[in-house]
């Protein structure tokens, strides 16, 4: 059936998060890496995951490490190997060590404020000649400023870091200007380049994750649209099967009830036709429900049958005639339609005859005129002679379903009362020639 070939999988019940997708991609990449590279990638993933879960704890560990290093440099006397003033007071050294290292705790949330906070300590460090190595921690702040703040207008950050070097060189005159300032400027540029590199990689990763989320959303939307289209197609099939066959059964039952007293044989024929039509409808419904369940196995395969075609029109018209509606058929040309167009023609004729059975009233007749053209073109006109004042078919699922089927092939469908002085209803279907592939 057409429902089988157009079956869509149901949308997933839960969408994977961006973090899970990224972790899977990294895991797949790690499988092809060298053992050492794989180990380093795994360690990096664990550190990043720990940082995402507990950012404050990581900041405390990071800041504590550098505070400890600064205090070791102060208490161990390592600063004396580079200082200009070995007799610098101890309390000043302690204040400078803490002032240059403790603000790192806020380096990620307020990097600019941290740089402004540490700059006075760095200037005092340079002016006093202590030359504590903790002043180099400003490069870490420069890295975070480059990583997190807009790059425009950040010229002041390198200027603040270079200012203590200028003060030290001017006050103590050790080395040449280009050596002192150039060395510090190179360190600042390296920190800036590292920050830009990491920032670019993060932006690229975020763009990929955003694209993956949008594609996943689009996929889910496409699945929902496909499911909605499938439900609409199922509704049309159910309407065509149940609506037509019940109308035929109703007509046969009414005819059999009238003939029961006068002609028992006619009544028996009507009952036999009702049973045949009912079994046919049950068979079609069973096949439809089997496909919807999609539970066919080797032990219990789904019983699939082709969709109705033009070769089934005679059986359809005979059933309608048995229900008491005389139908006259004329055919022009040679039928050479693909299966999809044949199904459209069949369903439109079926719906039109069903509406005639429901609404045309007693004594009505129907006429079907089919004209086949070239390259799949076809024109079908179904008219009936319903009595004046009979209700027109309600515009429920029937007419919209016919229009949707017709629109699939760029055709037109007209349905309405016959022009005066005639009476009854007319449905006209036209499918144009197939466009070349």
C-alpha angles and dihedrals in degrees: 000000000000088000090065097052092047097044112140127199116246116256115263116268093227130027117223115246123244090246092056092049091050091049091051092050092050091047091052090049092049092055091066095044129097117270094253093045090047091052092049092048091050091049091048091051091051092049092049092047090050090049092051092050098045111017095162093052091050091049090051091050093047094046093043091054094055094041088054091048091050092050091048089052088052100043096038094053095237090135090066091073092067104024126112093205113042091179094065109142116260097231090054091051091049092049092048092048092051095040092054097045111030096063088064086085088079097038094114100042099038109014095158092051090049091053092049089048096051096042095078090051090049091051092050089047090054096041094048092048093232090127095195113192089227087082087076088069087081086078088065089054090049088054092053092045090054091045099050112021129069108274094224114095097012094123089109093065097066088041091057091049093048094048096079090050090053091049093049094047093047094047102042101021096214112158128350124302096242091051096049098040094036093053092050092044090053090052091050092049091050091052090048093049092049090050092049091048094051091043092052092049092049091049090050092049092048090050091052092048091047090050090049090051092049092048090049091050091048090049091052091048091050089050091050091048090048090049090050091049090048091051090050091049091049090049090053092049092048090048092049093048101041099032096051098041094046090050090052091046091050091051092048092047092051091048092047091050092053092045096045095088099040105031117020090181091059089048091052090050090051091051090049091051090049091053092048093048092046093051090049092051092047090050092052092047092048091053090048093050092045089056091048091052091049089201099130113143137171089265095044109022120189110257102232125186130182120261116262116280138186090278088066094057093091091056090047093050092045090054091052091048090051088053089060104264115121110221126192118196131197124182128193125188132004122303110237105150129144117246095261094055091044090055091050092051091046094050094047092051090045093051093046093051091045091054090049091053090049102042112015095080130216120328095024123140132199134214128199121197118187121186117185120203135183126295096015098312116146138167122201125186120187117186134172136191099230116176117260114271096026114138119263117236111276114247094241123125096317103070095035089050091052091048092050092051090048093048091057089072098035092255134140131239125197121188126173146098118317116258115266139294084037123076134212132047135305132201119188123189124188125181115186126220117292113263115239115262 
